[in-house]
Amino acid sequence: MSAAAPDATSHKAILTCALTGVLTDPRQHPVPVTPAQMAAEAKAAFSAGATIMHVHVRQQEDGRGHLPSWDPEVAALVVDAIRGACPGVVINLSTGVVGADISGPAACIRRVRPEIAACNAGSLNYLKIKEDGRWAWPPMVFDNPVSKVQAYLDVMRETGTAPELECFDVGIVRSVGMYLKAGMLTAPVEYNFVMGVASGMPADADLLALLLRFTEPGSRWQATVIGRQDIWAVHQRAAELGGMMRTGLEDTFYLPSGERARGNGDLIDALAACVRRAGRDIASPAETRALLGLPPA
């Protein structure tokens, strides 16, 4: 495949804020957990230009805010709070679980009916090693076989939710084209290149440009870039190549200067600056919905 050429719609950059991660401990880092906290962080990001909120839902009991929740009623409380704080916002719901049982994420999708949901598109040895040679966590496989991908896509088709294909490695990017050919997906496809996981694709601006060779014609894409201040060179390249844009406290705590961000609003401000340096404009909520083929709010 040839590289995807930017089209007329790519001039408007759609900004996504990944509000909070899956396991980041709020007792150690300034990540939001409660519906009120999530709404406040979303509002700050929305004011800075983010029109899509990528949402992980956490357990609400004291001392358990670092753990994921798949309670659909908690998901509804969080999403309703975000929608109330950010008129016209687009919700992108996280779905990732280890193992074949997707009943929790499926229940949340059916309850919340997000406009977009993540769909991890392939398996990865999810590893990280310390300087002293010890594993940062026990080596694990983030398992996403084709049967599991299909199960997620079936739920999303049922609820009218657009899948965002999460790609942690080059082979996963290439697999998306096979899913399309097999009839699992319909065009246009939305790719999310996840860069910076230690055992996946590195956060490398040169690699980002090469990845576009392996995307389907007419597809949309963005990069999730995980790391410290060095990730901002990749964000700048994404802006120049016409991609959608994403950052937030799930992906980094660090601004281009190396300073720690006070919250999601600071990170989206920095992302918007990348867009403007690339000579592009930032899409409004209504423009975001139009560009993504979503109904008006």
PAGUTOR-777864 format. One line per 5 residues: number of its first residue (from 1); for each residue z, x, y of N, C-alpha, C, CB. Coordinates in steps of 0.05 Angstrom, whole numbers, plus 5000, padded with zeros to 4 digits. Each point is the difference from the previous one (the first is absolute). Glycine has a CB too. Example, Ala and Ser with C-alpha at 12.3 -4.5 7.8 and 13.67 -1.06 7.14 Angstrom:
# residues 2
1) 5156,5264,4886,5000,4982,5024,5000,5018,5024,5025,4962,4977 | 4961,5031,5044,5001,5016,5024,5014,4985,5022,4957,5024,4987 $
***
This chain:
# residues 297
1) 5000,5017,4976,5000,4983,5024,5000,5018,5025,5025,4963,4975 | 4963,5027,5045,5000,5014,5026,5025,4993,5016,4950,5002,5000 | 5056,5014,5020,5023,4994,5017,4996,4973,5014,5009,5050,5006 | 5013,4936,4997,4999,4974,5014,4998,5005,5029,5027,4978,4964 | 4952,5012,5048,4995,5004,5029,5016,4980,5016,4954,5018,4991 $
6) 5059,4990,5031,5014,4981,5016,4981,4979,5010,5033,5035,5014 | 4976,4939,4986,4983,4979,5010,5011,4990,5027,4987,4986,4953 | 5001,4993,5058,5008,4991,5026,5028,4991,5001,4954,4986,5008 | 5056,5003,4970,5028,4990,5000,5020,5022,5000,4985,4960,4976 | 5008,5065,5015,5019,5021,4998,5009,5011,5027,4980,5012,4956 $
11) 5007,4980,5066,5009,5009,5026,5028,4989,5006,4952,5002,5016 | 5053,4973,4975,5027,4989,5003,5018,5009,4978,4980,4959,5023 | 5040,5055,4983,5018,5011,4980,5023,4980,4994,4989,5047,5015 | 5014,4946,4960,5021,4982,4991,5024,5018,4992,4967,4964,4984 | 5056,5031,5028,5024,5016,4995,5019,4985,4982,4995,5022,5045 $
16) 5014,4991,4934,5021,4990,4982,5025,5015,5003,4965,4986,4967 | 5058,5000,5032,5026,5013,5000,5013,4996,4973,5005,4994,5050 | 5002,5027,4937,5015,4999,4975,5030,5002,5007,4962,5021,4972 | 5051,4956,5029,5026,4998,5014,5023,5015,4986,4984,4957,5016 | 5016,5043,4958,5022,5012,4985,4990,5007,4972,5035,4973,5027 $
21) 4977,5047,4961,4990,5008,4974,5012,4985,4977,4993,5044,5019 | 5003,4967,4957,5009,4985,4976,5028,5009,4992,4953,4996,4985 | 5055,5028,5021,5027,5010,4991,5015,5015,5022,4982,5003,4954 | 5007,5000,5070,5013,5015,5021,5027,4988,5006,4955,5014,5019 | 5066,5002,4981,5027,4989,5003,5006,4995,5029,5015,5025,4959 $
26) 4991,4950,5049,5006,4995,5028,5026,5012,5010,4976,4958,4994 | 5041,5052,4987,5024,5014,5008,4995,5028,5009,5025,4972,4968 | 4950,5038,5026,4993,5027,5008,4977,5001,5020,5015,5014,4955 | 4968,4965,5045,4977,5000,5018,4998,4973,5014,4976,5033,4969 | 5011,4966,5055,5000,4976,5016,4979,4980,4991,5017,5027,5038 $
31) 4984,4964,4937,4980,4981,4990,5012,4972,5001,4979,5036,4970 | 5005,4944,5037,5009,4972,5001,5003,4988,4972,4979,4995,5045 | 5039,4986,4952,5006,4987,4974,5001,4970,5003,5025,5041,4985 | 4992,4950,5033,5005,4971,5003,4976,4987,5014,5049,5008,5002 | 4948,4965,4995,4978,4987,5014,5000,5005,5030,5002,4965,4965 $
36) 5022,5035,5047,5002,5005,5029,4991,5029,5007,5037,4967,5003 | 4971,5052,4981,4991,5028,5004,4970,5003,4996,5046,5016,4986 | 4944,4972,4994,4971,5002,4994,4984,4987,5023,5009,4999,4951 | 5001,4978,5059,4986,4987,5022,5001,5017,5026,5012,4956,4980 | 5011,5056,5025,5002,5017,5024,4982,5024,4999,5047,4985,5005 $
41) 4952,5028,4972,4982,5023,4997,4971,4992,5001,5035,5023,4972 | 4959,4954,5016,4972,4989,5001,4992,4994,5029,5005,4981,4954 | 5013,5007,5061,4994,4994,5028,4994,5025,5016,5029,4959,4997 | 4987,5062,4999,4995,5025,5014,4972,5012,4993,5050,5009,5001 | 4944,4990,4973,4974,5010,4991,4977,4982,5010,5022,5019,4959 $
46) 4982,4955,5041,4980,4981,5010,4995,5004,5029,5015,4967,4966 | 5006,5038,5050,4996,5005,5028,4985,5026,5005,5042,4976,5009 | 4960,5043,4972,4985,5026,5003,4972,4998,4990,5043,5023,4995 | 4949,4955,4992,4972,4996,4992,4996,4994,4970,4990,5030,5036 | 5031,4970,4948,4996,4994,4971,4997,4970,4997,5027,5040,4987 $
51) 4952,4952,4998,4995,4972,4996,5004,4992,4970,4968,5001,5039 | 5036,5019,4944,5006,4995,4972,5027,5013,4994,4951,4999,4987 | 5066,4987,4999,5026,5011,4991,5001,5002,4970,5023,4980,5041 | 4980,5044,4949,5002,5005,4971,5030,4997,4994,4959,5031,4997 | 5047,4951,4985,5028,4991,4996,5010,5006,4972,4992,4964,5033 $
56) 5029,5052,4965,5017,5003,4976,5025,4984,5005,4981,5046,4989 | 5029,4940,4991,5024,4984,5003,5022,5013,4984,4973,4958,5005 | 5050,5044,5008,5024,5014,4989,5021,4980,4992,4990,5040,5028 | 5028,4968,4954,5023,4984,4994,5018,4999,5024,4997,5013,4951 | 5015,4964,5053,5015,4994,5025,5030,5004,4997,4965,4968,5011 $
61) 5046,5036,4966,5029,5004,4996,5009,5027,5011,4998,4970,4959 | 5027,5031,5050,5011,5025,5011,4997,5022,4980,5032,4974,5028 | 4959,5049,4981,4997,5024,4983,4976,5000,4982,5049,5002,5002 | 4934,4977,5000,4977,4998,4982,4973,4999,5015,5030,4977,4967 | 4972,5030,5059,4976,4998,5016,4979,5021,4994,5029,4982,5034 $
66) 4977,5038,4949,4980,5020,4992,4984,4991,4976,5030,5035,5018 | 4977,4942,4971,4987,4990,4975,4980,4978,5006,5040,5013,4974 | 4938,4986,5012,4980,4979,5005,5010,4973,4990,4964,5033,4996 | 5027,4946,5016,5005,4972,4992,4974,4986,4994,5043,4999,5027 | 4956,4986,4951,4978,4983,4994,5008,4971,4999,4979,5037,4974 $
71) 5041,4957,5042,5009,4972,5004,4981,4987,5020,5050,5012,4990 | 4935,4968,5001,4980,4988,5018,5013,4987,5025,4971,4993,4960 | 5054,4998,5037,5012,4987,5024,5008,5021,5020,5017,4963,4971 | 4992,5061,5020,5005,5022,5019,4974,5009,5013,5040,5015,4972 | 4939,4986,5012,4974,5008,5012,4991,4980,5021,4987,5021,4957 $
76) 5018,4953,5038,4992,4980,5020,5017,5002,5025,4987,4970,4963 | 5038,5036,5035,5017,5004,5024,4990,5023,5017,5039,4982,4975 | 4954,5040,5011,4990,5024,5015,4973,4994,5013,5025,5030,4967 | 4957,4959,5018,4973,4995,5011,5001,4979,5022,4980,5012,4955 | 5035,4967,5041,5002,4980,5021,5011,5012,5026,5007,4964,4965 $
81) 5013,5054,5032,5012,5013,5024,4979,5017,5014,5045,5000,4978 | 4939,5015,5007,4979,5017,5012,4979,4982,5013,5008,5035,4965 | 4983,4944,5022,4980,4983,5012,5010,4987,5025,4981,4992,4955 | 5045,5001,5046,5011,4988,5023,5002,5019,5024,5025,4970,4970 | 4979,5055,5024,5002,5020,5021,4973,5010,5010,5044,5014,4981 $
86) 4935,4983,5003,4974,5012,5006,4978,4979,4997,5017,5045,4985 | 4977,4939,5035,4980,4979,4998,4973,5010,4991,5025,4975,5035 | 4964,5014,4944,4974,5008,4990,5000,5024,4982,4983,4981,5041 | 5040,5030,4953,5001,5024,4983,4989,4994,4972,5040,5016,5025 | 4949,5005,4962,4990,4998,4973,5020,5014,4982,4952,5000,5015 $
91) 5056,4987,4963,5019,5011,4981,4985,5013,4977,5034,4965,5013 | 4975,5059,4980,4990,5015,4977,5025,5006,4983,4961,5021,5026 | 5040,4966,4951,5024,5001,4983,4998,5022,4979,5007,4951,5007 | 5014,5065,4990,5001,5019,4978,5003,4986,4973,5019,5035,5032 | 4971,4978,4947,5002,4988,4973,5008,5020,4979,4966,4967,5014 $
96) 5036,5058,4991,5002,5020,4980,5025,4999,4983,4973,5028,5029 | 5023,4971,4944,5022,5002,4981,4991,5017,4977,5018,4955,5013 | 5001,5058,4974,4995,5016,4976,5003,4981,4976,5016,5043,5021 | 4965,4958,4960,5001,4983,4977,4980,4977,5002,5048,5013,4993 | 4949,4972,4985,4980,4979,4999,5009,4974,5013,4984,5021,4958 $
101) 5042,4976,5046,5011,4974,5011,4995,4999,5030,5034,4998,4963 | 4948,4985,5045,4995,4996,5029,5010,4973,5010,4960,5030,4996 | 5058,4958,4989,5009,4973,5007,5013,4999,5027,5005,4990,4952 | 5011,5031,5055,5013,5001,5026,4980,5001,5023,5039,5023,4979 | 4944,4997,5022,4979,5000,5021,4983,4975,5000,5000,5049,4997 $
106) 4993,4941,4980,4983,4976,4999,5014,4976,5013,4978,5017,4958 | 5049,4980,5036,5015,4978,5012,5001,5003,5030,5027,4996,4958 | 4976,5029,5052,5001,5004,5029,4973,4993,5013,5035,5036,4994 | 4943,4973,4994,4974,4993,5010,4996,4970,5002,4981,5043,4981 | 5027,4943,4998,4996,4971,4999,5018,4986,5021,4988,5003,4951 $
111) 5035,5008,5054,5019,4988,5019,4991,5005,5029,5037,5004,4966 | 4955,5021,5039,4995,5008,5028,4971,4995,5007,5035,5035,4996 | 4947,4967,4985,4971,4997,5005,4991,5019,5022,5002,4952,4984 | 5001,5074,5013,4992,5019,5020,4970,5001,5003,5041,5027,4991 | 4950,4980,5032,4971,5003,5004,4989,5023,4983,5005,4982,5047 $
116) 5011,5039,4950,4992,5024,4985,5023,5008,4982,4969,5016,5037 | 5025,4996,4940,5021,5011,4983,4990,5026,4988,5019,4955,4990 | 4998,5064,5007,4993,5026,4987,4994,4995,4971,5029,5026,5032 | 4951,4988,4958,4993,5000,4971,4996,5029,4992,4979,4953,5003 | 5040,5058,4984,4998,5028,4991,4978,5002,4979,5049,5009,5010 $
121) 4931,5007,4995,4975,4999,4986,4998,5019,4976,4980,4986,5042 | 5040,5029,4952,4999,5019,4978,5027,5014,4996,4951,5006,5008 | 5052,5007,4969,5025,5013,4992,5002,5028,5011,5001,4972,4959 | 5023,5038,5044,5005,5026,5011,5026,5012,4988,4976,4988,5043 | 5024,5037,4949,5025,5014,4995,5013,5004,5027,4982,5024,4958 $
126) 5040,4962,5047,5013,5000,5026,5022,5021,5000,4989,4950,5008 | 5005,5073,5004,5017,5023,4997,5007,5012,5027,4979,5009,4956 | 5043,5005,5045,5007,5017,5023,5019,5021,4989,4994,4962,5034 | 5002,5063,4975,5017,5022,4990,5012,5015,5024,4971,5004,4959 | 5054,5005,5037,5014,5014,5021,4993,5029,5000,5038,4967,4997 $
131) 4970,5047,5024,4994,5029,5002,5013,5016,4977,4998,4995,5050 | 5024,4995,4940,5014,5015,4978,4989,4993,4973,5041,5001,5028 | 4937,4983,4971,4988,4994,4974,5011,4975,4986,4991,5047,4996 | 5028,4940,5016,5011,4975,4988,4984,4977,5010,5046,5020,4997 | 4951,4960,4986,4986,4975,5008,5017,4985,5020,4977,4997,4956 $
136) 5010,4993,5065,5014,4983,5020,5010,4974,4988,4972,5021,5036 | 5013,4969,4944,5009,4977,4984,4988,5004,4972,5003,4968,5041 | 5007,5019,4939,4988,5003,4973,4970,4993,5001,5044,4989,4978 | 4939,5028,5011,4971,4995,4999,4995,4972,4989,4990,5049,4995 | 4992,4936,5019,4994,4973,4993,4971,4994,5003,5046,4986,5014 $
141) 4945,4994,4972,4973,4990,5002,5000,4974,5015,4986,5023,4957 | 4999,4976,5066,4996,4975,5014,4976,4987,4987,5020,5018,5045 | 4986,4964,4936,4980,4989,4982,4986,4976,5012,5026,5017,4961 | 4948,4986,5042,4983,4978,5010,4974,4998,4983,5020,5005,5047 | 4982,4988,4928,4976,4997,4983,4983,4977,5010,5025,5019,4961 $
146) 4951,4980,5029,4981,4979,5009,5011,4972,4996,4962,5032,4990 | 5052,4964,4988,5011,4973,4994,5020,4992,5022,4993,5008,4951 | 5023,5011,5059,5019,4994,5021,4986,4995,5026,5035,5028,4976 | 4945,4988,5030,4985,4996,5025,4987,4972,4999,4990,5049,5004 | 4999,4943,4973,4988,4974,4998,5020,4978,5004,4967,5019,4969 $
151) 5058,4984,5020,5020,4980,5004,5007,4996,5029,5018,5011,4955 | 4985,5011,5060,5005,4998,5029,4977,4986,5014,5027,5042,4998 | 4948,4966,4995,4977,4988,5013,4998,4969,4995,4976,5045,4997 | 5032,4947,4979,5000,4972,4993,5019,4984,5018,4988,5012,4952 | 5036,4999,5052,5020,4986,5017,4990,4999,5029,5037,5016,4970 $
156) 4951,5006,5040,4990,5001,5027,4977,4981,5004,5014,5047,5003 | 4969,4950,4977,4978,4981,5002,5011,4971,5001,4969,5032,4974 | 5052,4963,5011,5013,4974,5000,5011,4992,5027,5011,5007,4952 | 5000,5013,5063,5013,4994,5025,4982,5005,5024,5043,5011,4979 | 4933,4998,5017,4982,5006,5022,5008,5025,5015,4992,4952,5005 $
161) 5021,5067,4981,5010,5025,5011,4979,5022,4995,5048,4986,4993 | 4946,5029,5028,4980,5022,4997,5014,5025,4988,4973,4982,5039 | 5016,5030,4940,5013,5024,4989,4993,5025,5016,4998,4979,4955 | 5022,5037,5049,4996,5027,5012,5003,5020,4977,5017,4986,5047 | 4962,5028,4946,5000,5017,4976,5013,5027,5007,4958,4977,4983 $
166) 5066,5028,5006,5015,5024,5005,4990,5022,4982,5040,4974,5015 | 4950,5048,4996,4987,5021,4984,5015,5027,5005,4955,4976,5003 | 5058,5034,4976,5016,5024,5003,4985,5025,4992,5040,4972,4990 | 4936,5025,4999,4985,5023,4992,4970,4993,5000,5039,5017,4972 | 4945,5004,5027,4971,4996,5003,4989,4982,4978,4996,5045,5023 $
171) 5014,4960,4952,4990,4983,4978,5007,4971,5003,5006,5039,4971 | 5016,4955,5043,5007,4972,5005,4980,4988,5020,5049,5009,4990 | 4944,5007,5031,4980,4991,5019,4974,4992,4986,5021,5030,5036 | 4971,4987,4945,4975,4995,4986,5002,4976,4981,4990,5049,5003 | 5034,4946,4987,5004,4977,4982,4996,4974,5014,5032,5027,4974 $
176) 4973,4972,5052,4997,4975,5014,4971,4990,4998,5037,5013,5032 | 4944,5005,4970,4972,4992,4997,4995,4987,4973,4987,5037,5031 | 5026,4973,4948,4997,4989,4973,5013,4972,4999,5000,5046,4980 | 5023,4950,5033,5012,4974,5001,4981,4980,5013,5046,5020,5003 | 4940,4989,5018,4981,4982,5014,4977,4993,4981,5013,5021,5044 $
181) 4976,4999,4942,4978,4996,4982,5008,4982,4977,4982,5045,5012 | 5043,4956,4979,5010,4984,4978,5006,4971,5008,5018,5042,4980 | 4980,4953,5046,5006,4973,5009,5029,4994,5006,4961,4986,4975 | 5056,5035,5024,5028,4996,5006,5005,4995,5030,5011,5029,4961 | 4971,4982,5056,5002,4998,5029,4974,4988,5011,5032,5040,5001 $
186) 4970,4951,5024,4977,4992,5015,4999,5017,5025,5000,4953,4981 | 4976,5053,5028,4997,5016,5025,5006,4982,5024,4965,5029,4978 | 5043,4983,5045,5005,5028,5004,5027,5009,4988,4972,4998,5041 | 5030,5027,4951,5024,5011,4989,5016,5014,5022,4977,5006,4955 | 5049,4993,5043,5017,5015,5018,5015,5022,4985,5005,4959,5030 $
191) 4990,5066,4978,5013,5023,4987,5024,5009,5018,4956,5014,4978 | 5065,4995,5008,5021,5014,5014,5004,5027,4986,5023,4957,5014 | 4968,5064,5000,5003,5027,4988,5029,5010,5005,4950,5010,5008 | 5065,4992,4971,5028,5009,5002,5000,5030,4997,5018,4956,4982 | 4989,5058,5040,4999,5029,5001,5027,5011,5006,4952,4998,5015 $
196) 5055,5023,4971,5026,5014,5005,5020,4997,4978,4991,4992,5047 | 5005,4991,4933,5017,5000,4976,4995,5027,4986,4999,4949,4995 | 5022,5064,4997,4998,5028,4990,4981,5003,4977,5046,5008,5016 | 4952,4972,4967,4983,5001,4976,4975,4984,5003,5041,5006,4973 | 4953,4985,5051,4976,4985,5006,4982,5015,5020,5024,4958,4990 $
201) 4961,5027,5025,4982,5013,5020,5017,5012,5022,4963,4968,4990 | 5030,5057,5019,5014,5012,5022,4993,4987,5026,5002,5043,4975 | 5016,4960,5045,4994,4991,5027,4983,5020,5014,5044,4975,5002 | 4930,5022,4994,4980,5020,5009,4977,4986,5014,5013,5031,4961 | 4983,4976,5064,4979,4987,5016,4972,5005,4989,5029,5004,5040 $
206) 4966,5019,4948,4974,5006,4988,4995,4982,4976,5003,5048,5016 | 5018,4948,4967,4997,4983,4977,4995,4971,5009,5031,5030,4974 | 4981,4961,5047,4996,4973,5009,4971,4994,5005,5045,5000,5021 | 4941,5018,4992,4972,4996,5006,4983,4999,4974,5006,5024,5044 | 5002,4992,4936,4985,5000,4975,5004,4974,4984,5005,5050,4999 $
211) 5019,4938,5003,5006,4976,4985,4980,4977,5006,5048,5014,4999 | 4942,4986,5025,4982,4978,5008,4974,5001,4984,5020,5001,5046 | 4974,5022,4942,4976,5001,4983,5003,4982,4975,4992,5047,5016 | 5032,4947,4977,5005,4986,4974,5009,4971,5004,5012,5044,4980 | 4985,4946,5045,5006,4972,5005,4976,4983,4998,5037,5014,5030 $
216) 4967,4960,4965,4977,4982,4998,4988,4994,5027,5022,4980,4959 | 4952,5016,5043,4988,4994,5026,5012,4975,5012,4957,5021,4984 | 5048,4981,5043,5011,4977,5014,5029,4996,4997,4957,4980,4995 | 5057,5039,4992,5029,4996,4995,5016,5008,5025,4993,5009,4951 | 5032,4982,5049,5019,5008,5021,5019,5020,4987,4996,4955,5025 $
221) 5017,5061,4993,5018,5020,4989,5021,5008,5021,4964,5017,4969 | 5058,4994,5020,5020,5012,5017,5013,5022,4984,5008,4957,5026 | 5009,5059,4987,5014,5021,4986,5030,4996,5005,4961,5032,5005 | 5054,4968,4973,5029,5002,5001,5007,5029,4997,5007,4953,4981 | 5005,5059,5040,5004,5029,5000,5030,5005,5001,4956,5008,5024 $
226) 5053,5005,4955,5029,5004,4995,5007,5029,5006,5001,4963,4966 | 5019,5042,5051,5009,5027,5006,5013,5002,5026,4963,5017,4973 | 5036,5007,5039,5013,5005,5026,4979,5001,5022,5037,5025,4977 | 4967,4992,5043,4982,4998,5023,4971,5010,4993,5039,5007,5030 | 4958,5007,4948,4973,5009,4992,4981,4978,4993,5021,5042,4985 $
231) 4990,4934,5010,4983,4977,4992,4983,4990,5023,5034,4987,4967 | 4973,5020,5058,4986,4988,5022,4971,5010,5004,5044,4996,5022 | 4950,5027,4967,4972,5010,5000,4983,4981,4982,5015,5048,5008 | 4996,4942,4971,4986,4981,4982,4996,4974,5014,5018,5023,4959 | 5003,4967,5055,4997,4975,5015,4978,5003,5022,5049,4990,4992 $
236) 4951,5033,5021,4979,5003,5021,4972,4999,4988,5032,5028,5027 | 4965,4985,4949,4974,5000,4987,4993,4971,4991,5007,5048,4985 | 5012,4937,5005,4995,4972,4993,4990,4984,5024,5035,5003,4964 | 4977,5002,5059,4991,4986,5024,4972,5007,5007,5047,4999,5017 | 4946,5027,4980,4973,5009,5007,4979,4990,4980,5020,5040,5020 $
241) 4988,4955,4955,4981,4991,4980,4997,4970,4999,5013,5040,4973 | 5002,4946,5044,4996,4971,5002,5018,4984,4982,4955,5010,5013 | 5066,5001,4975,5017,4986,4982,5020,4982,5013,4994,5037,4969 | 5017,4945,5015,5025,4986,5008,5022,5021,5000,4985,4955,4981 | 5037,5039,5032,5021,5020,5004,5027,4990,4991,4975,5019,5039 $
246) 5041,4998,4949,5027,4992,4991,5020,5022,5003,4979,4969,4968 | 5045,5024,5041,5023,5017,4998,5025,4982,5002,4976,5040,5020 | 5048,4973,4979,5025,4985,5001,5021,5016,4986,4976,4956,5002 | 5049,5033,4999,5022,5014,4988,4999,5003,4970,5027,4983,5038 | 4956,5001,4949,4995,5004,4971,4987,5027,4995,4997,4951,4993 $
251) 4985,5058,5026,4983,5023,4995,5011,5026,5012,4962,4968,4999 | 5052,5030,5024,5009,5024,5013,5023,4992,5020,4954,5022,4996 | 5062,4998,5010,5020,4997,5021,4992,5017,5025,5036,4990,4965 | 4941,5023,5034,4995,5021,5019,4975,4994,5018,5020,5032,4968 | 4984,4973,5057,4979,4997,5020,4983,5026,5001,5029,4969,5027 $
256) 4947,5030,4986,4984,5024,5001,5014,5025,5011,4961,4970,5005 | 5058,5025,5013,5015,5022,5012,5020,5013,4980,4995,4978,5044 | 5010,5009,4934,5021,5010,4981,5026,4986,5005,4977,5043,4998 | 5026,4942,5024,5024,4985,5004,5002,4976,4981,4999,5014,5049 | 5025,4978,4945,5004,4977,4983,4995,4975,5016,5033,5025,4971 $
261) 4953,4956,5017,4995,4974,5014,5026,4984,5001,4952,5001,4984 | 5051,4984,5038,5023,4982,5002,4996,4975,4983,5009,5018,5046 | 4966,4976,4949,4994,4976,4985,4969,4997,4997,5043,4978,5016 | 4949,4999,4973,4972,4995,4995,4983,4999,5025,5014,4976,4959 | 4998,5014,5063,4985,4998,5025,4990,5028,5009,5027,4960,5013 $
266) 4990,5060,4985,4992,5027,5008,4976,5010,4983,5047,5010,5013 | 4954,4984,4961,4978,5010,4983,4974,4985,5005,5034,5010,4965 | 4967,4965,5041,4976,4985,5006,4989,5009,5028,5016,4960,4972 | 5001,5046,5046,4991,5011,5026,4984,5026,4995,5040,4980,5024 | 4970,5037,4959,4986,5025,4994,4973,4995,4985,5044,5024,4998 $
271) 4956,4956,4985,4975,4993,4985,4980,4988,5020,5026,4991,4958 | 4983,4993,5061,4982,4989,5020,4988,5022,5017,5026,4957,5000 | 4989,5064,5005,4990,5023,5016,4977,5014,4984,5045,5006,5022 | 4957,4996,4952,4978,5011,4984,4975,4984,5003,5033,5017,4967 | 4970,4956,5033,4977,4982,5003,4987,5004,5027,5022,4967,4970 $
276) 4994,5034,5051,4988,5003,5027,4987,5027,5003,5035,4970,5018 | 4976,5051,4971,4987,5026,5001,4972,5000,4986,5046,5022,5002 | 4952,4961,4978,4974,4998,4986,4981,4982,5015,5024,5007,4957 | 4984,4982,5066,4982,4984,5015,4997,4971,4990,4976,5041,5011 | 5044,4950,4974,4999,4973,4989,5021,4982,5013,4984,5019,4957 $
281) 5012,4955,5040,5019,4980,5010,5017,4990,4977,4968,4987,5037 | 5054,5001,4970,5019,4989,4979,4995,4970,4998,5035,5036,5010 | 4962,4955,4966,4995,4972,4995,5025,4983,5006,4966,5012,4965 | 5029,4965,5047,5021,4980,5005,5005,4985,4974,4988,4996,5049 | 5033,4988,4949,5004,4983,4976,4976,4983,4994,5049,5000,5009 $
286) 4940,4987,5011,4977,4982,4995,4976,5017,4991,5016,4967,5034 | 4979,5056,4978,4978,5017,4992,5004,5011,4971,4993,5012,5048 | 5032,4995,4946,5006,5009,4973,4993,4979,4979,5037,5028,5018 | 4971,4947,4987,4993,4979,4982,4970,4996,4997,5044,4978,5011 | 4942,5023,5011,4971,4996,5000,4987,5023,4984,5002,4976,5045 $
291) 5006,5049,4960,4988,5023,4987,5005,4999,4970,5005,5026,5042 | 5018,4964,4950,5007,5000,4971,4992,4974,4986,5038,5030,5011 | 4949,4952,5004,4992,4974,4989,5023,4982,4993,4961,5024,4982 | 5061,4978,5033,5023,4983,4995,4999,4976,5019,5027,5039,4985 | 4985,4938,5008,5001,4977,5017,5017,5006,5025,4993,4970,4960 $
296) 5002,5016,5062,5017,5003,5024,5029,4993,4994,4960,4990,5029 | 5058,5021,4986,5028,4995,4995,5007,4971,5007,5011,5049,5010 $
***
